[in-house]
Amino acid sequence: MKNTYRLLAATLFTILSFAPPLVADVYELRTYTTNEGKLDALNARFRDHTVKLFEKHGMESVGYWVPTDGETSKNTLIYVLKHKSREAAAASFKAFGADPAWKKAAKESQKAGKILAKSPESVFMDTADYSPDWENEEGDEDDVFELRIYKAAEGKLGKLDARFRDHTIKIFASHGMKSVAYWHPTDDPDSADTLIYILKYDSRETAKAGWKAFGADPAWKKAAKESGVGRLAKAPESIYMKATDYSAIR
């Protein structure tokens, strides 16, 4: 019997030692700011070259958007990539940067001047457990997306998540506000207090009407009062966006 236990223990040790580690997909929110008049050139480069090269090197393009308001509508591209892991992301970007096809596309796209005004901003994110599985549907040119970033008060992120999981998403849907995805940043300090999500509306007018109805909804008022979330650490950040013609999410 002792020999049997030793054999089982040795077998279990072998399985645990040599089994591949469990890894979860990681997402990356990237924001590019261009020099004046260069947004079209950046979009052309992504449309004709970058997206294909990302795929070649194991990076899945989730969605690409341009803000609708103010100066950012003229100089900003926001997009989300999906990677197998942080290590895979680093390896993919290294291979991407060394790819002769990328070097050629980058060089040719900047013959009329440098495209980016500064280094890209990057936020790695994990999917919230209540994030839906998005499926594209029939749409039109009026469709608009909204990127929202919430900073919870200290120690309140779990309560904020519970409110979204149990109440907010359902109430959004009842007012024509479609949940695309919900994420948390993976790195400190934002991992402790930040929720990032994207909504889709049939139009900007639908968005305005939806938020007005949401705020007046008794179900929302009850959930907000009972959730224990309290006031956010600061006002939510909101960016309205249009999907590019090469975006997977439309």
N, C-alpha and C positions, 0 to 999 in steps of 0.2 A: 504493500500500500504506500509506504514511504517513497519507493521508487516511482510509483505512479504520480504522486504529488510533485516530486522533483521534475518529472518529465513535463507535466502540465505547466509548472512554473517556468521551466526553461522555454517551452513553446510560446507562452504568453510574452515573456521577455523578448523573444526573437521577433514576434509580431509587432510589439510596440516599438522596438528599436528600429525596424527596417520598413515599417509601413510609411507611405508618403504622408507628409503633414497635411492636415486639413486647411485649406485656404479659401477665403471668400473673395468674391469679386470686389474690386474697389473702383470707385468713380472719381473723376477729376473734373472740377469746374475750372475752366480757363477763360481768361478775359484778355483780349488784345486791344490795344489802343494804337491807332494809326496816325501817321503824320497827315496834315491837311490834304484832303483830296485823294487819299490813297485807299479808302475803304473798298472801292470797286476793284482795285487791283488785288487787294487781299482776298476778297471773295472769289475772284477769278482764279487765284492760285489754289485756294482750297477746292473749288469746284473741279478744276482741271487736273490737279496733281495731288494736293496734300491728303485729301480723304482717301484716295486710292493707296497712297504710300502708308498712311496710318494702318489701313487694313492689312497691307502686305507685312507689316511688322507687328501684327498681333494686337492692334489697338482698335476697339470698336467705337465708331462714331455714333453717339446717342442722339444728339441734336445740336443744331447751330442756329443762333438767333442774332438779330440786330435790334438794339433798343429803338423805340419809336419816338422818343421825346428829346428835345434839346440838342446840345452839342454831341452827345453820345450817339445819336442817330446818324451822325456823319462820320464818326471815327471809331466805333466800337463793335467788336465781334465777341459774342459770348457763346461758349460751347461746352459740351460735356462728353468726355471719353470714358470708356469702360475698360479696365485692365483686369487681368487675372489676379494680380497682387501688386504691392508697391515695388517689389523687386522686379516683377515683370514690366512694370511701367518704366523703371529706370533702364532696363535692358532694351526695351522697345525704342525709347527715345534716343538712346545711344546709337542703335542700329539705323534709325531713321535719319539722324544727323549725319551719319557717315555714308548714307546711300547716294551714289553718284546721280541718280535720278532726281533726288531732292536738291542736291547742290546745283544741278543744272536749272531746275525750276526756280529756285530761290534767286540765282544770279540773273536769269532772264527777266524775272518779274520786277527786278529792281533797277533795270537799266535807266528808267526815268526818275530814279530817286529812291531812297530808303523808305520802306513801307511802314515799319513799326516805329512809333515815337518813343517807346520804352520797352523794357523786358515784360513778357507776358506774366500775368498774375495767375497763380495756381493754388487751388484748394482741393486736397484729397478728401474723399467722403465715403462713409459707409451708408448703406441703405437702411432706413428706419424699418422696423418690423411690420409697420402698417402701410408701407408704400405700395400702391397698387401696381398691377401689371398693365402698362399702357398699351393700348391698341389704337393705331391710327383709324380715323373715320372720315367720312365725306366732309370736306370743308370748302372754304372759299377765301377770297382775298381779305375779307373782313375779320377773319380769325386772328386772335391776339393771345399771347402768352404773358404771364406775369411771374417774374422771379421774386421771391420774397425771402428775407433773411430775418430771423427772430433771435434776439438775445434774451434768454430767460434770466430772471433774478437768481442770485446765488442759491444753489441747491434745488432749484425748481424745474430743471429740464425734464426730469422724470414725470412730474405732474403735467407739464406742458404736452409731453408725448402722450400721456394717458388721455388728455382732453381731446387731442387730435384723433387718436385711435378709437375712442369710444363715442365721440360726439361730433367734432368739428367737420371731419370729412363727409359724414352723412348729411350734415346741415348744408355744407357747401353744395353738394350734389342736388339737394332739394331746391336750390336757387340758381341752377344752371352753371355752377362753377365746377369745372372738371379737374380733378386732381391728377397730375401727370406723374410726379415722383416726390419723395421726401427723403432727405439725407441729413446725416450729422457729419461735421468735419472730423477727421481722424486725429488731428494733431492738437496738442495743448497750446494755448488755453481754450481755444474755441470748442474743443470736443466736450467740454464740461457744461457749456451753456447755449450752444447755437443749433438752430434748426434751419435748414435751407430747403425750400420747396418751390415747385412750379405748378401754376394753375393755367388752364386754357379756357377761353371764352369765345363765344360766337362773334363778338364784336366788342369794341371799347365801351359802347353804350350798355351792352349786356353785363360787362364787368362792373360798371358803375351801379347799375340797377341791382346786380347780385349782391354787392357789398352793402348797399343800403338795406335791402331786405334781410340779409344775414344779420346785420347789427340790430335790427328791430325784432328778430325772431325770438319768441319766448323760450324756445328750446335752447337757443344759444345763450340767452341771458341766464337761464337756470344753470347750464353747464359751466359757464364762466364763473358764476358765483360759487358753485360747489366744488370746483376743481382744485382750489388751493394754489393756483398759479400766481394770483395777484398781478401786479403791474410788471410788465417786461422791464428789463434793465434799461432799455432805450426804445424809442419808437421803431417799428418795423421798417426795414429797408425794402422798397418796392421798385421794380424796374419792369415796365411794360415792353414787350418785345414782339417782333415778327420773325417767323421761321424763314430761313433762307431757302432758295429753290433747291438746294442740295442737302437739306436737313433730313435725317431719317424720321424724326418726329415732326409731324406736320399738323 
